[in-house]
Amino acid sequence: MVADLAIKLATQLARTAESPTEPSTNDVPVLRRAAMDVLARREHSQFELRQKLSRKFPEADTLVIDAVIETLREEKLQSDDRFTEYYVRYRKSRGFAYLHIRSELAARHVPQHIIEAHLFEDDADWNLLAHYQVQKRLRGLPSIKFGDRQHRAIVRFLESRGFTLSSIRKVLEPRLVY
């Protein structure tokens, strides 16, 4: 009995010495675990997840990576809808508006129909957010002169944040002196 156990142990040690210590990157469980680790930190779009796995495992076959991601999607562990909902909420909280967020989501290859389902150009939050940004930039000044350096700087800042010209005009109009 002890001899049998010693033989089994020696056989296992011999097998582990012959086989590589690193698991193959075409091994689906390794890729799946890495993908789940990435998704455990925060939501990712399908495109982002594919990029991260490709960078982490450059020798992995893209078909295997795609299969792992598709399995995660079927199991509802990865969702572009959930990612978009989270991303819109997060970027709004950081002071970014419709045009900027839409551009960022498109850069992450989120499908257009998903973007349209979660991001609305006529959302009332944009005006409130723009008003808050203007208050923060003006620091208590009741008004600014139309066309002066400060007015142009605020307009550029709001445009860079993704606000539409109509919402910028609507927010700045009460504060402008002509």
Secondary structure, 3 states (H helix, E strand, C coil): CHHHHHHHHHHHHHHHHHCCCCCCCCCHHHHHHHHHHHHHHCCCCHHHHHHHHHHHCCCCCHHHHHHHHHHHHHCCCCCHHHHHHHHHHHHHHCCCCHHHHHHHHHHCCCCHHHHHHHCCCCCCHHHHHHHHHHHHHHCCCCCEECCCHHHHHHHHHHHHCCCCHHHHHHHHHHHEEC
